[in-house]
Amino acid sequence: MDKVIKLEELAQFAAVIVALYYLPVHISWWAWPVLFLLPDLSMLGYLAGPAAGTVSYNFFHHKLVALAVIGLGWYTSIPYILLSGLVLYGHSSMDRIMGYGLKYLDGFKHTHLGMIG
């Protein structure tokens, strides 16, 4: 089952890359890796404690939030909002490919995909 989930996430990540290719936003090539790592800044919430860190991390890694931002960007025809949603969605898929899921309150390593490591 683990391989099936990773293949699904890989397909979603590939779809995001294709969508980004057609997005009418012109960004330098070096900015793309930076953009895809930005959602990990949400881990700074752990500086305020495990509960705050879990909420912060899960908010920026939840695909429903990403889909809402994508929908808002699509509805308003604002490409940078659409870009933000696609980056959130792609980053979440990339994390799940590597085994990082949404966190539980009892620790960073306990995720909805199982234990990390």
Backbone as XML, in Angstrom:
<?xml version="1.0"?>
<chain id="A" units="angstrom">
  <residue number="1" name="MET">
    <atom name="N" x="0.822" y="-1.199" z="0.000"/>
    <atom name="CA" x="0.000" y="0.000" z="0.000"/>
    <atom name="C" x="0.867" y="1.264" z="0.000"/>
  </residue>
  <residue number="2" name="ASP">
    <atom name="N" x="1.984" y="1.179" z="0.681"/>
    <atom name="CA" x="2.880" y="2.328" z="0.770"/>
    <atom name="C" x="3.327" y="2.767" z="-0.625"/>
  </residue>
  <residue number="3" name="LYS">
    <atom name="N" x="3.619" y="1.825" z="-1.500"/>
    <atom name="CA" x="4.065" y="2.155" z="-2.858"/>
    <atom name="C" x="2.945" y="2.771" z="-3.679"/>
  </residue>
  <residue number="4" name="VAL">
    <atom name="N" x="1.725" y="2.321" z="-3.457"/>
    <atom name="CA" x="0.582" y="2.886" z="-4.178"/>
    <atom name="C" x="0.389" y="4.349" z="-3.791"/>
  </residue>
  <residue number="5" name="ILE">
    <atom name="N" x="0.488" y="4.651" z="-2.500"/>
    <atom name="CA" x="0.342" y="6.030" z="-2.034"/>
    <atom name="C" x="1.440" y="6.897" z="-2.631"/>
  </residue>
  <residue number="6" name="LYS">
    <atom name="N" x="2.665" y="6.400" z="-2.645"/>
    <atom name="CA" x="3.771" y="7.177" z="-3.207"/>
    <atom name="C" x="3.583" y="7.413" z="-4.702"/>
  </residue>
  <residue number="7" name="LEU">
    <atom name="N" x="3.071" y="6.426" z="-5.420"/>
    <atom name="CA" x="2.805" y="6.610" z="-6.850"/>
    <atom name="C" x="1.698" y="7.636" z="-7.082"/>
  </residue>
  <residue number="8" name="GLU">
    <atom name="N" x="0.671" y="7.607" z="-6.250"/>
    <atom name="CA" x="-0.399" y="8.604" z="-6.362"/>
    <atom name="C" x="0.152" y="10.003" z="-6.120"/>
  </residue>
  <residue number="9" name="GLU">
    <atom name="N" x="0.973" y="10.139" z="-5.097"/>
    <atom name="CA" x="1.554" y="11.448" z="-4.783"/>
    <atom name="C" x="2.503" y="11.911" z="-5.892"/>
  </residue>
  <residue number="10" name="LEU">
    <atom name="N" x="3.249" y="10.977" z="-6.474"/>
    <atom name="CA" x="4.134" y="11.316" z="-7.585"/>
    <atom name="C" x="3.334" y="11.824" z="-8.781"/>
  </residue>
  <residue number="11" name="ALA">
    <atom name="N" x="2.206" y="11.190" z="-9.055"/>
    <atom name="CA" x="1.340" y="11.637" z="-10.150"/>
    <atom name="C" x="0.785" y="13.034" z="-9.861"/>
  </residue>
  <residue number="12" name="GLN">
    <atom name="N" x="0.406" y="13.299" z="-8.623"/>
    <atom name="CA" x="-0.107" y="14.624" z="-8.266"/>
    <atom name="C" x="0.999" y="15.674" z="-8.372"/>
  </residue>
  <residue number="13" name="PHE">
    <atom name="N" x="2.205" y="15.317" z="-7.927"/>
    <atom name="CA" x="3.331" y="16.249" z="-8.030"/>
    <atom name="C" x="3.620" y="16.561" z="-9.497"/>
  </residue>
  <residue number="14" name="ALA">
    <atom name="N" x="3.591" y="15.542" z="-10.357"/>
    <atom name="CA" x="3.819" y="15.750" z="-11.787"/>
    <atom name="C" x="2.739" y="16.649" z="-12.384"/>
  </residue>
  <residue number="15" name="ALA">
    <atom name="N" x="1.494" y="16.472" z="-11.954"/>
    <atom name="CA" x="0.405" y="17.319" z="-12.452"/>
    <atom name="C" x="0.627" y="18.778" z="-12.058"/>
  </residue>
  <residue number="16" name="VAL">
    <atom name="N" x="1.142" y="19.003" z="-10.856"/>
    <atom name="CA" x="1.437" y="20.366" z="-10.417"/>
    <atom name="C" x="2.542" y="20.974" z="-11.285"/>
  </residue>
  <residue number="17" name="ILE">
    <atom name="N" x="3.566" y="20.194" z="-11.567"/>
    <atom name="CA" x="4.663" y="20.695" z="-12.409"/>
    <atom name="C" x="4.137" y="21.082" z="-13.791"/>
  </residue>
  <residue number="18" name="VAL">
    <atom name="N" x="3.269" y="20.260" z="-14.362"/>
    <atom name="CA" x="2.675" y="20.567" z="-15.666"/>
    <atom name="C" x="1.838" y="21.839" z="-15.575"/>
  </residue>
  <residue number="19" name="ALA">
    <atom name="N" x="1.028" y="21.956" z="-14.523"/>
    <atom name="CA" x="0.200" y="23.152" z="-14.351"/>
    <atom name="C" x="1.063" y="24.403" z="-14.210"/>
  </residue>
  <residue number="20" name="LEU">
    <atom name="N" x="2.171" y="24.288" z="-13.483"/>
    <atom name="CA" x="3.069" y="25.433" z="-13.310"/>
    <atom name="C" x="3.702" y="25.854" z="-14.635"/>
  </residue>
  <residue number="21" name="TYR">
    <atom name="N" x="3.947" y="24.887" z="-15.496"/>
    <atom name="CA" x="4.525" y="25.183" z="-16.807"/>
    <atom name="C" x="3.598" y="26.094" z="-17.616"/>
  </residue>
  <residue number="22" name="TYR">
    <atom name="N" x="2.302" y="25.885" z="-17.490"/>
    <atom name="CA" x="1.328" y="26.667" z="-18.256"/>
    <atom name="C" x="0.847" y="27.921" z="-17.530"/>
  </residue>
  <residue number="23" name="LEU">
    <atom name="N" x="1.306" y="28.124" z="-16.314"/>
    <atom name="CA" x="0.892" y="29.294" z="-15.544"/>
    <atom name="C" x="1.543" y="30.550" z="-16.118"/>
  </residue>
  <residue number="24" name="PRO">
    <atom name="N" x="0.782" y="31.617" z="-16.313"/>
    <atom name="CA" x="1.352" y="32.838" z="-16.907"/>
    <atom name="C" x="2.123" y="33.680" z="-15.888"/>
  </residue>
  <residue number="25" name="VAL">
    <atom name="N" x="3.073" y="33.038" z="-15.200"/>
    <atom name="CA" x="3.913" y="33.736" z="-14.231"/>
    <atom name="C" x="5.354" y="33.481" z="-14.638"/>
  </residue>
  <residue number="26" name="HIS">
    <atom name="N" x="6.121" y="34.538" z="-14.738"/>
    <atom name="CA" x="7.507" y="34.397" z="-15.177"/>
    <atom name="C" x="8.431" y="34.563" z="-13.980"/>
  </residue>
  <residue number="27" name="ILE">
    <atom name="N" x="9.047" y="33.447" z="-13.597"/>
    <atom name="CA" x="9.941" y="33.421" z="-12.447"/>
    <atom name="C" x="11.243" y="32.758" z="-12.891"/>
  </residue>
  <residue number="28" name="SER">
    <atom name="N" x="12.356" y="33.252" z="-12.386"/>
    <atom name="CA" x="13.656" y="32.657" z="-12.710"/>
    <atom name="C" x="13.697" y="31.204" z="-12.274"/>
  </residue>
  <residue number="29" name="TRP">
    <atom name="N" x="14.486" y="30.404" z="-12.959"/>
    <atom name="CA" x="14.555" y="28.973" z="-12.682"/>
    <atom name="C" x="14.989" y="28.681" z="-11.247"/>
  </residue>
  <residue number="30" name="TRP">
    <atom name="N" x="15.887" y="29.512" z="-10.689"/>
    <atom name="CA" x="16.404" y="29.252" z="-9.357"/>
    <atom name="C" x="15.358" y="29.512" z="-8.264"/>
  </residue>
  <residue number="31" name="ALA">
    <atom name="N" x="14.309" y="30.250" z="-8.593"/>
    <atom name="CA" x="13.283" y="30.562" z="-7.598"/>
    <atom name="C" x="12.352" y="29.375" z="-7.345"/>
  </residue>
  <residue number="32" name="TRP">
    <atom name="N" x="12.239" y="28.458" z="-8.306"/>
    <atom name="CA" x="11.312" y="27.334" z="-8.141"/>
    <atom name="C" x="11.675" y="26.441" z="-6.961"/>
  </residue>
  <residue number="33" name="PRO">
    <atom name="N" x="12.938" y="26.027" z="-6.818"/>
    <atom name="CA" x="13.250" y="25.209" z="-5.635"/>
    <atom name="C" x="13.000" y="25.957" z="-4.317"/>
  </residue>
  <residue number="34" name="VAL">
    <atom name="N" x="13.284" y="27.250" z="-4.325"/>
    <atom name="CA" x="13.042" y="28.058" z="-3.125"/>
    <atom name="C" x="11.552" y="28.086" z="-2.802"/>
  </residue>
  <residue number="35" name="LEU">
    <atom name="N" x="10.720" y="28.323" z="-3.824"/>
    <atom name="CA" x="9.273" y="28.352" z="-3.619"/>
    <atom name="C" x="8.758" y="27.019" z="-3.061"/>
  </residue>
  <residue number="36" name="PHE">
    <atom name="N" x="9.287" y="25.913" z="-3.576"/>
    <atom name="CA" x="8.812" y="24.606" z="-3.128"/>
    <atom name="C" x="9.249" y="24.284" z="-1.706"/>
  </residue>
  <residue number="37" name="LEU">
    <atom name="N" x="10.251" y="24.982" z="-1.193"/>
    <atom name="CA" x="10.680" y="24.744" z="0.188"/>
    <atom name="C" x="10.047" y="25.719" z="1.183"/>
  </residue>
  <residue number="38" name="LEU">
    <atom name="N" x="9.436" y="26.784" z="0.699"/>
    <atom name="CA" x="8.839" y="27.790" z="1.591"/>
    <atom name="C" x="7.821" y="27.234" z="2.588"/>
  </residue>
  <residue number="39" name="PRO">
    <atom name="N" x="6.951" y="26.303" z="2.215"/>
    <atom name="CA" x="5.993" y="25.797" z="3.204"/>
    <atom name="C" x="6.646" y="25.161" z="4.432"/>
  </residue>
  <residue number="40" name="ASP">
    <atom name="N" x="7.913" y="24.751" z="4.314"/>
    <atom name="CA" x="8.591" y="24.175" z="5.471"/>
    <atom name="C" x="8.924" y="25.212" z="6.536"/>
  </residue>
  <residue number="41" name="LEU">
    <atom name="N" x="8.809" y="26.491" z="6.202"/>
    <atom name="CA" x="8.972" y="27.524" z="7.232"/>
    <atom name="C" x="7.902" y="27.397" z="8.313"/>
  </residue>
  <residue number="42" name="SER">
    <atom name="N" x="6.824" y="26.698" z="7.996"/>
    <atom name="CA" x="5.769" y="26.486" z="8.995"/>
    <atom name="C" x="6.275" y="25.682" z="10.189"/>
  </residue>
  <residue number="43" name="MET">
    <atom name="N" x="7.402" y="24.998" z="10.041"/>
    <atom name="CA" x="7.978" y="24.257" z="11.164"/>
    <atom name="C" x="8.483" y="25.188" z="12.256"/>
  </residue>
  <residue number="44" name="LEU">
    <atom name="N" x="8.632" y="26.466" z="11.931"/>
    <atom name="CA" x="9.029" y="27.431" z="12.958"/>
    <atom name="C" x="7.991" y="27.519" z="14.073"/>
  </residue>
  <residue number="45" name="GLY">
    <atom name="N" x="6.772" y="27.085" z="13.790"/>
    <atom name="CA" x="5.740" y="27.046" z="14.821"/>
    <atom name="C" x="6.125" y="26.160" z="15.988"/>
  </residue>
  <residue number="46" name="TYR">
    <atom name="N" x="7.003" y="25.189" z="15.752"/>
    <atom name="CA" x="7.458" y="24.320" z="16.842"/>
    <atom name="C" x="8.274" y="25.081" z="17.880"/>
  </residue>
  <residue number="47" name="LEU">
    <atom name="N" x="8.762" y="26.266" z="17.539"/>
    <atom name="CA" x="9.458" y="27.098" z="18.526"/>
    <atom name="C" x="8.510" y="27.557" z="19.623"/>
  </residue>
  <residue number="48" name="ALA">
    <atom name="N" x="7.218" y="27.616" z="19.312"/>
    <atom name="CA" x="6.201" y="28.018" z="20.292"/>
    <atom name="C" x="5.629" y="26.809" z="21.031"/>
  </residue>
  <residue number="49" name="GLY">
    <atom name="N" x="6.129" y="25.622" z="20.723"/>
    <atom name="CA" x="5.654" y="24.414" z="21.396"/>
    <atom name="C" x="5.111" y="23.410" z="20.400"/>
  </residue>
  <residue number="50" name="PRO">
    <atom name="N" x="4.941" y="22.165" z="20.870"/>
    <atom name="CA" x="4.500" y="21.108" z="19.958"/>
    <atom name="C" x="3.102" y="21.317" z="19.393"/>
  </residue>
  <residue number="51" name="ALA">
    <atom name="N" x="2.190" y="21.820" z="20.181"/>
    <atom name="CA" x="0.819" y="22.017" z="19.687"/>
    <atom name="C" x="0.787" y="23.102" z="18.604"/>
  </residue>
  <residue number="52" name="ALA">
    <atom name="N" x="1.452" y="24.217" z="18.868"/>
    <atom name="CA" x="1.488" y="25.311" z="17.882"/>
    <atom name="C" x="2.216" y="24.857" z="16.620"/>
  </residue>
  <residue number="53" name="GLY">
    <atom name="N" x="3.278" y="24.101" z="16.785"/>
    <atom name="CA" x="4.018" y="23.604" z="15.635"/>
    <atom name="C" x="3.196" y="22.658" z="14.792"/>
  </residue>
  <residue number="54" name="THR">
    <atom name="N" x="2.448" y="21.778" z="15.459"/>
    <atom name="CA" x="1.604" y="20.829" z="14.735"/>
    <atom name="C" x="0.534" y="21.561" z="13.938"/>
  </residue>
  <residue number="55" name="VAL">
    <atom name="N" x="-0.119" y="22.526" z="14.561"/>
    <atom name="CA" x="-1.167" y="23.289" z="13.872"/>
    <atom name="C" x="-0.577" y="24.064" z="12.697"/>
  </residue>
  <residue number="56" name="SER">
    <atom name="N" x="0.539" y="24.721" z="12.919"/>
    <atom name="CA" x="1.186" y="25.503" z="11.868"/>
    <atom name="C" x="1.616" y="24.609" z="10.710"/>
  </residue>
  <residue number="57" name="TYR">
    <atom name="N" x="2.296" y="23.512" z="11.037"/>
    <atom name="CA" x="2.773" y="22.598" z="9.999"/>
    <atom name="C" x="1.605" y="22.016" z="9.214"/>
  </residue>
  <residue number="58" name="ASN">
    <atom name="N" x="0.590" y="21.518" z="9.920"/>
    <atom name="CA" x="-0.536" y="20.881" z="9.247"/>
    <atom name="C" x="-1.328" y="21.848" z="8.389"/>
  </residue>
  <residue number="59" name="PHE">
    <atom name="N" x="-1.428" y="23.107" z="8.816"/>
    <atom name="CA" x="-2.165" y="24.091" z="8.024"/>
    <atom name="C" x="-1.517" y="24.274" z="6.650"/>
  </residue>
  <residue number="60" name="PHE">
    <atom name="N" x="-0.197" y="24.433" z="6.632"/>
    <atom name="CA" x="0.494" y="24.697" z="5.374"/>
    <atom name="C" x="0.800" y="23.434" z="4.577"/>
  </residue>
  <residue number="61" name="HIS">
    <atom name="N" x="0.485" y="22.267" z="5.125"/>
    <atom name="CA" x="0.724" y="21.009" z="4.417"/>
    <atom name="C" x="-0.571" y="20.244" z="4.153"/>
  </residue>
  <residue number="62" name="HIS">
    <atom name="N" x="-1.698" y="20.864" z="4.416"/>
    <atom name="CA" x="-2.989" y="20.205" z="4.194"/>
    <atom name="C" x="-3.440" y="20.496" z="2.764"/>
  </residue>
  <residue number="63" name="LYS">
    <atom name="N" x="-3.784" y="19.463" z="2.052"/>
    <atom name="CA" x="-4.130" y="19.637" z="0.644"/>
    <atom name="C" x="-5.442" y="20.375" z="0.437"/>
  </residue>
  <residue number="64" name="LEU">
    <atom name="N" x="-6.354" y="20.322" z="1.393"/>
    <atom name="CA" x="-7.599" y="21.070" z="1.264"/>
    <atom name="C" x="-7.313" y="22.576" z="1.294"/>
  </residue>
  <residue number="65" name="VAL">
    <atom name="N" x="-6.383" y="23.000" z="2.124"/>
    <atom name="CA" x="-5.986" y="24.410" z="2.154"/>
    <atom name="C" x="-5.396" y="24.798" z="0.792"/>
  </residue>
  <residue number="66" name="ALA">
    <atom name="N" x="-4.517" y="23.925" z="0.274"/>
    <atom name="CA" x="-3.918" y="24.197" z="-1.035"/>
    <atom name="C" x="-4.980" y="24.288" z="-2.126"/>
  </residue>
  <residue number="67" name="LEU">
    <atom name="N" x="-5.951" y="23.373" z="-2.092"/>
    <atom name="CA" x="-7.023" y="23.409" z="-3.092"/>
    <atom name="C" x="-7.875" y="24.663" z="-2.962"/>
  </residue>
  <residue number="68" name="ALA">
    <atom name="N" x="-8.084" y="25.132" z="-1.738"/>
    <atom name="CA" x="-8.844" y="26.367" z="-1.530"/>
    <atom name="C" x="-8.095" y="27.563" z="-2.129"/>
  </residue>
  <residue number="69" name="VAL">
    <atom name="N" x="-6.778" y="27.597" z="-1.941"/>
    <atom name="CA" x="-5.972" y="28.688" z="-2.503"/>
    <atom name="C" x="-5.956" y="28.592" z="-4.030"/>
  </residue>
  <residue number="70" name="ILE">
    <atom name="N" x="-5.840" y="27.383" z="-4.563"/>
    <atom name="CA" x="-5.905" y="27.197" z="-6.016"/>
    <atom name="C" x="-7.256" y="27.689" z="-6.546"/>
  </residue>
  <residue number="71" name="GLY">
    <atom name="N" x="-8.328" y="27.315" z="-5.870"/>
    <atom name="CA" x="-9.663" y="27.745" z="-6.277"/>
    <atom name="C" x="-9.821" y="29.254" z="-6.236"/>
  </residue>
  <residue number="72" name="LEU">
    <atom name="N" x="-9.276" y="29.872" z="-5.188"/>
    <atom name="CA" x="-9.341" y="31.326" z="-5.086"/>
    <atom name="C" x="-8.565" y="31.986" z="-6.223"/>
  </residue>
  <residue number="73" name="GLY">
    <atom name="N" x="-7.390" y="31.452" z="-6.517"/>
    <atom name="CA" x="-6.587" y="31.989" z="-7.624"/>
    <atom name="C" x="-7.281" y="31.826" z="-8.963"/>
  </residue>
  <residue number="74" name="TRP">
    <atom name="N" x="-7.919" y="30.684" z="-9.135"/>
    <atom name="CA" x="-8.649" y="30.416" z="-10.384"/>
    <atom name="C" x="-9.854" y="31.358" z="-10.503"/>
  </residue>
  <residue number="75" name="TYR">
    <atom name="N" x="-10.611" y="31.484" z="-9.405"/>
    <atom name="CA" x="-11.821" y="32.309" z="-9.399"/>
    <atom name="C" x="-11.504" y="33.786" z="-9.639"/>
  </residue>
  <residue number="76" name="THR">
    <atom name="N" x="-10.432" y="34.262" z="-9.009"/>
    <atom name="CA" x="-10.093" y="35.687" z="-9.133"/>
    <atom name="C" x="-9.194" y="35.986" z="-10.332"/>
  </residue>
  <residue number="77" name="SER">
    <atom name="N" x="-8.721" y="34.930" z="-11.001"/>
    <atom name="CA" x="-7.800" y="35.072" z="-12.135"/>
    <atom name="C" x="-6.520" y="35.809" z="-11.752"/>
  </residue>
  <residue number="78" name="ILE">
    <atom name="N" x="-6.071" y="35.585" z="-10.518"/>
    <atom name="CA" x="-4.816" y="36.176" z="-10.060"/>
    <atom name="C" x="-3.756" y="35.070" z="-10.074"/>
  </residue>
  <residue number="79" name="PRO">
    <atom name="N" x="-2.836" y="35.122" z="-11.048"/>
    <atom name="CA" x="-1.895" y="34.022" z="-11.215"/>
    <atom name="C" x="-0.994" y="33.761" z="-10.008"/>
  </residue>
  <residue number="80" name="TYR">
    <atom name="N" x="-0.673" y="34.785" z="-9.234"/>
    <atom name="CA" x="0.217" y="34.573" z="-8.091"/>
    <atom name="C" x="-0.480" y="33.847" z="-6.942"/>
  </residue>
  <residue number="81" name="ILE">
    <atom name="N" x="-1.790" y="34.021" z="-6.817"/>
    <atom name="CA" x="-2.537" y="33.233" z="-5.834"/>
    <atom name="C" x="-2.612" y="31.783" z="-6.305"/>
  </residue>
  <residue number="82" name="LEU">
    <atom name="N" x="-2.866" y="31.596" z="-7.577"/>
    <atom name="CA" x="-2.885" y="30.251" z="-8.153"/>
    <atom name="C" x="-1.507" y="29.593" z="-7.991"/>
  </residue>
  <residue number="83" name="LEU">
    <atom name="N" x="-0.459" y="30.339" z="-8.234"/>
    <atom name="CA" x="0.901" y="29.841" z="-8.034"/>
    <atom name="C" x="1.108" y="29.388" z="-6.590"/>
  </residue>
  <residue number="84" name="SER">
    <atom name="N" x="0.648" y="30.198" z="-5.638"/>
    <atom name="CA" x="0.800" y="29.853" z="-4.223"/>
    <atom name="C" x="0.102" y="28.541" z="-3.892"/>
  </residue>
  <residue number="85" name="GLY">
    <atom name="N" x="-1.102" y="28.373" z="-4.389"/>
    <atom name="CA" x="-1.838" y="27.138" z="-4.143"/>
    <atom name="C" x="-1.169" y="25.931" z="-4.771"/>
  </residue>
  <residue number="86" name="LEU">
    <atom name="N" x="-0.670" y="26.102" z="-5.983"/>
    <atom name="CA" x="0.020" y="24.997" z="-6.650"/>
    <atom name="C" x="1.303" y="24.620" z="-5.921"/>
  </residue>
  <residue number="87" name="VAL">
    <atom name="N" x="2.020" y="25.623" z="-5.427"/>
    <atom name="CA" x="3.240" y="25.343" z="-4.659"/>
    <atom name="C" x="2.889" y="24.596" z="-3.380"/>
  </residue>
  <residue number="88" name="LEU">
    <atom name="N" x="1.847" y="25.029" z="-2.669"/>
    <atom name="CA" x="1.431" y="24.323" z="-1.451"/>
    <atom name="C" x="1.056" y="22.878" z="-1.755"/>
  </residue>
  <residue number="89" name="TYR">
    <atom name="N" x="0.299" y="22.683" z="-2.818"/>
    <atom name="CA" x="-0.142" y="21.337" z="-3.177"/>
    <atom name="C" x="1.042" y="20.473" z="-3.601"/>
  </residue>
  <residue number="90" name="GLY">
    <atom name="N" x="1.897" y="21.020" z="-4.442"/>
    <atom name="CA" x="3.065" y="20.275" z="-4.901"/>
    <atom name="C" x="4.008" y="19.934" z="-3.767"/>
  </residue>
  <residue number="91" name="HIS">
    <atom name="N" x="4.209" y="20.871" z="-2.857"/>
    <atom name="CA" x="5.081" y="20.616" z="-1.711"/>
    <atom name="C" x="4.509" y="19.507" z="-0.830"/>
  </residue>
  <residue number="92" name="SER">
    <atom name="N" x="3.205" y="19.539" z="-0.616"/>
    <atom name="CA" x="2.573" y="18.496" z="0.194"/>
    <atom name="C" x="2.729" y="17.129" z="-0.459"/>
  </residue>
  <residue number="93" name="SER">
    <atom name="N" x="2.568" y="17.055" z="-1.758"/>
    <atom name="CA" x="2.767" y="15.791" z="-2.465"/>
    <atom name="C" x="4.214" y="15.334" z="-2.373"/>
  </residue>
  <residue number="94" name="MET">
    <atom name="N" x="5.136" y="16.277" z="-2.532"/>
    <atom name="CA" x="6.553" y="15.952" z="-2.440"/>
    <atom name="C" x="6.892" y="15.395" z="-1.052"/>
  </residue>
  <residue number="95" name="ASP">
    <atom name="N" x="6.348" y="16.014" z="-0.014"/>
    <atom name="CA" x="6.568" y="15.524" z="1.347"/>
    <atom name="C" x="6.018" y="14.118" z="1.531"/>
  </residue>
  <residue number="96" name="ARG">
    <atom name="N" x="4.836" y="13.869" z="0.994"/>
    <atom name="CA" x="4.221" y="12.551" z="1.173"/>
    <atom name="C" x="4.968" y="11.467" z="0.395"/>
  </residue>
  <residue number="97" name="ILE">
    <atom name="N" x="5.582" y="11.838" z="-0.723"/>
    <atom name="CA" x="6.425" y="10.890" z="-1.450"/>
    <atom name="C" x="7.571" y="10.438" z="-0.555"/>
  </residue>
  <residue number="98" name="MET">
    <atom name="N" x="8.093" y="11.359" z="0.247"/>
    <atom name="CA" x="9.212" y="11.048" z="1.137"/>
    <atom name="C" x="8.769" y="10.482" z="2.484"/>
  </residue>
  <residue number="99" name="GLY">
    <atom name="N" x="7.453" y="10.327" z="2.669"/>
    <atom name="CA" x="6.958" y="9.718" z="3.895"/>
    <atom name="C" x="6.553" y="10.681" z="4.988"/>
  </residue>
  <residue number="100" name="TYR">
    <atom name="N" x="6.598" y="11.976" z="4.704"/>
    <atom name="CA" x="6.190" y="12.974" z="5.696"/>
    <atom name="C" x="4.710" y="13.277" z="5.520"/>
  </residue>
  <residue number="101" name="GLY">
    <atom name="N" x="3.953" y="13.050" z="6.552"/>
    <atom name="CA" x="2.530" y="13.320" z="6.492"/>
    <atom name="C" x="2.139" y="14.402" z="7.470"/>
  </residue>
  <residue number="102" name="LEU">
    <atom name="N" x="0.843" y="14.570" z="7.640"/>
    <atom name="CA" x="0.327" y="15.526" z="8.620"/>
    <atom name="C" x="0.675" y="15.018" z="10.021"/>
  </residue>
  <residue number="103" name="LYS">
    <atom name="N" x="1.030" y="15.934" z="10.899"/>
    <atom name="CA" x="1.555" y="15.576" z="12.207"/>
    <atom name="C" x="0.439" y="15.398" z="13.247"/>
  </residue>
  <residue number="104" name="TYR">
    <atom name="N" x="0.730" y="14.522" z="14.211"/>
    <atom name="CA" x="-0.114" y="14.382" z="15.398"/>
    <atom name="C" x="0.509" y="15.190" z="16.522"/>
  </residue>
  <residue number="105" name="LEU">
    <atom name="N" x="-0.279" y="15.498" z="17.524"/>
    <atom name="CA" x="0.192" y="16.348" z="18.618"/>
    <atom name="C" x="1.273" y="15.699" z="19.471"/>
  </residue>
  <residue number="106" name="ASP">
    <atom name="N" x="1.393" y="14.380" z="19.438"/>
    <atom name="CA" x="2.335" y="13.725" z="20.346"/>
    <atom name="C" x="3.782" y="13.724" z="19.847"/>
  </residue>
  <residue number="107" name="GLY">
    <atom name="N" x="4.043" y="14.252" z="18.677"/>
    <atom name="CA" x="5.429" y="14.340" z="18.227"/>
    <atom name="C" x="5.537" y="14.535" z="16.729"/>
  </residue>
  <residue number="108" name="PHE">
    <atom name="N" x="6.638" y="15.136" z="16.314"/>
    <atom name="CA" x="6.857" y="15.460" z="14.910"/>
    <atom name="C" x="6.939" y="14.207" z="14.051"/>
  </residue>
  <residue number="109" name="LYS">
    <atom name="N" x="7.466" y="13.131" z="14.604"/>
    <atom name="CA" x="7.670" y="11.913" z="13.824"/>
    <atom name="C" x="6.408" y="11.075" z="13.661"/>
  </residue>
  <residue number="110" name="HIS">
    <atom name="N" x="5.356" y="11.382" z="14.403"/>
    <atom name="CA" x="4.103" y="10.616" z="14.313"/>
    <atom name="C" x="3.178" y="11.325" z="13.317"/>
  </residue>
  <residue number="111" name="THR">
    <atom name="N" x="2.991" y="10.701" z="12.139"/>
    <atom name="CA" x="2.206" y="11.326" z="11.084"/>
    <atom name="C" x="1.033" y="10.423" z="10.675"/>
  </residue>
  <residue number="112" name="HIS">
    <atom name="N" x="0.163" y="10.977" z="9.872"/>
    <atom name="CA" x="-0.982" y="10.191" z="9.398"/>
    <atom name="C" x="-0.543" y="9.074" z="8.444"/>
  </residue>
  <residue number="113" name="LEU">
    <atom name="N" x="0.705" y="9.101" z="8.011"/>
    <atom name="CA" x="1.242" y="8.034" z="7.161"/>
    <atom name="C" x="2.020" y="7.007" z="7.977"/>
  </residue>
  <residue number="114" name="GLY">
    <atom name="N" x="2.131" y="7.227" z="9.268"/>
    <atom name="CA" x="2.894" y="6.336" z="10.141"/>
    <atom name="C" x="4.050" y="7.105" z="10.763"/>
  </residue>
  <residue number="115" name="MET">
    <atom name="N" x="4.943" y="6.374" z="11.369"/>
    <atom name="CA" x="6.107" y="6.984" z="12.020"/>
    <atom name="C" x="7.186" y="7.282" z="10.971"/>
  </residue>
  <residue number="116" name="ILE">
    <atom name="N" x="7.852" y="8.405" z="11.140"/>
    <atom name="CA" x="8.967" y="8.772" z="10.264"/>
    <atom name="C" x="10.225" y="8.083" z="10.807"/>
  </residue>
  <residue number="117" name="GLY">
    <atom name="N" x="10.943" y="7.454" z="9.900"/>
    <atom name="CA" x="12.216" y="6.850" z="10.299"/>
    <atom name="C" x="12.167" y="5.485" z="10.800"/>
  </residue>
</chain>
